[in-house]
Amino acid sequence: MIYRVVYILLAIAIFSSSCNNKKDQSSSATGNSSGDSAHVQIKYAKGLAITYHNNYRLIDISDPEGKNETVYHYALVSKGQSIENIPKDYIVIETPVEKVICMTTLQLSSFIKLDALDRVIGMPSTHYLFNEQMKQRIEEGKTARIGIEGNFDNELILSLNPDLILVSPFKRGGYESIKDLDVPLVSFLGYKETTPLGQAEWIKFTAMLLGMEDKANTMFDAIEKRYNELLDLTTSITKKPVVLSGEMRSGNWYVVGGKSYLAQQFRDAGAEYFLKNNDETGGINMDFESVYAQGANADYWRLLVSHTGDYSYDALKQSDGRYTDFKAFKEKKVVYCNLRQKPFYENTPVEPEVVLADLIKAFYPDLLPGYKPVYYEMLK
């Protein structure tokens, strides 16, 4: 009788162990090692790589443009989980994080989209902030202004006790001064992606930090679907308009290269960038004569302006009389966004499908009948 009882108990133990092993294997295979969080896959972002392990996720962040060889390593571990076996060169971050400091509006855009502004406890001072919820948080003291780039208030930052600070390490922002604060600095390089969907996909990284992966996956799937639907409208176009971009500032005309994010936006909207043969992904300073030689006959001219009140062709002419010699000015085909009136930088990083629709509406009005532009519109 005793032997029979022992046998039954042994069988139960073996069966229980087998079930637990299968459960562990399933967790590792699906990548859902952080509780109920959804698995995240990266399709477009070049600077973001994710590998799943049994109790943690490894994040490798690199320069999407490939110009800087530095790679930033982070290990995301659910609170309460063991941190054993994590490679030593990975910074451990317990998720979900509750208190984040954002250093740019591009980073902030993901929090706005995910409806997670309650996690943002600090941000630099900004001249223009549109989001009403964030403005109210600042007014009520729930989110602090931590100073400006190069002159951050370190004592204030420490008093906020943030879980991490999102930074753009390749920008000249004076981040050296906060490296010794014993707060994890997490590199966010979405702004260096050269494709609209690649930039928008960084919302998944933000979501992994916040424990909102499923929500981000759903949102990005909708963004991708709409973007590709719009892309289908322009793929068969053969005669494409040429688009000029930028304006004179401090004696130079600042433009971006032919392999840049903006150039890709124009291509997706069925147009050609006036510097399409240029191989640069970042910004370039050109003199007026060089721009005129290559862009004077461009069909359209895209502008981001910061103008008090309504912008006009007269205002554009007053800033530099030579602009009137450009074909796009003469034919009233300037496409613009007034940064003082629209939350361009706060929203567009995670709304590439909206920007694409705006541009298609400008270049091919008949393709989107009834559509009302959100950010870019034709100057009147």
Secondary structure, DSSP 8 states (H G I E B T S, - for coil): -HHHHHHHHHHHHHHHHHHHHHHHHHHHHHT--STT------SS-TTEEEEE-SS-EEEEEE-TTS----EEEEEEEETT---TT--TTSEEEEES---EEE-SHHHHHHHHHTT-GGGEEEE---S----HHHHHHHHTTSSEE-EETTEE-HHHHHHH--SEEEE-TTS-S-GGGGTTSSS-EEE--GGG-SSHHHHHTTHHHHHHHHT-HHHHHHHHHHHHHHHHHHHHHHTT--S--EEEE--EETTEEEEE-TTSHHHHHHHHTT-EETTTT---SSEEEE-HHHHHHHHTT-SEEEEEE--SS---HHHHHHH-GGGGGSHHHHTT-EEEEETTTS-HHHHGGG-HHHHHHHHHHHH-GGGSTT---SS-EE--
